[in-house]
Amino acid sequence: MRTVWRTAVVVLSTWGILIVLLLAPAPLPENLRYQIYSPASVGLWFLSMLVTPFVTVFLRWDWITKPRRRAA
């Protein structure tokens, strides 16, 4: 059960970071925002929302499956 929770933490953290990165350019002037939020960049962002969680779970698999140490 711990593996499921840790996997969920990794996936939700990844999605949270990607959402923050999407919203980060919002304070910029309007003419720059159109270039940043072009259909191609939004499509790539959406693709990263689908692919990146698998990559992060693969990279953090040791932490996900490692048993927690108990304090003595």
C-alpha positions in Angstrom: 0.0 0.0 0.0 2.9 2.3 0.7 4.1 1.8 -2.9 0.8 3.1 -4.2 0.9 6.2 -2.0 4.5 7.0 -2.8 3.7 6.5 -6.5 0.8 8.9 -6.2 3.0 11.5 -4.4 5.5 11.3 -7.3 2.9 11.7 -10.0 0.9 14.5 -8.3 4.1 16.3 -7.5 5.2 16.1 -11.1 1.8 17.4 -12.3 1.9 20.2 -9.8 5.4 21.3 -11.0 4.2 21.2 -14.6 1.1 23.2 -13.8 3.2 25.9 -12.1 5.6 26.0 -15.1 2.6 26.5 -17.4 1.2 29.4 -15.3 4.6 31.0 -14.6 4.6 33.3 -17.7 1.1 34.7 -16.9 2.4 38.0 -15.6 4.3 38.7 -18.8 3.0 41.3 -21.3 0.3 40.1 -23.7 2.5 40.1 -26.8 5.0 37.6 -25.2 2.2 35.4 -23.8 0.9 34.5 -27.2 4.4 33.2 -28.2 4.7 31.2 -25.0 1.1 29.9 -25.0 1.1 29.0 -28.7 -0.8 25.9 -29.7 2.4 24.0 -30.3 3.8 24.8 -26.8 0.5 23.9 -25.1 0.4 20.6 -27.1 4.0 19.8 -25.9 3.0 20.7 -22.3 0.0 18.4 -22.5 2.2 15.6 -23.9 4.6 16.2 -21.0 1.7 15.9 -18.6 1.1 12.4 -20.0 4.8 11.2 -20.4 6.7 12.8 -17.5 5.0 11.0 -14.6 6.2 7.6 -16.1 9.7 9.0 -16.3 9.7 10.3 -12.7 8.3 7.1 -11.4 11.0 5.2 -13.2 13.7 7.5 -11.8 12.3 7.5 -8.3 11.5 3.7 -8.2 14.2 3.0 -5.5 12.6 5.5 -3.2 9.1 4.3 -3.9 9.9 0.6 -3.2 12.4 1.1 -0.4 11.0 0.3 3.1 10.9 3.2 5.5 13.5 3.1 8.3 12.1 3.0 11.8 13.6 5.4 14.4 15.2 3.6 17.3 
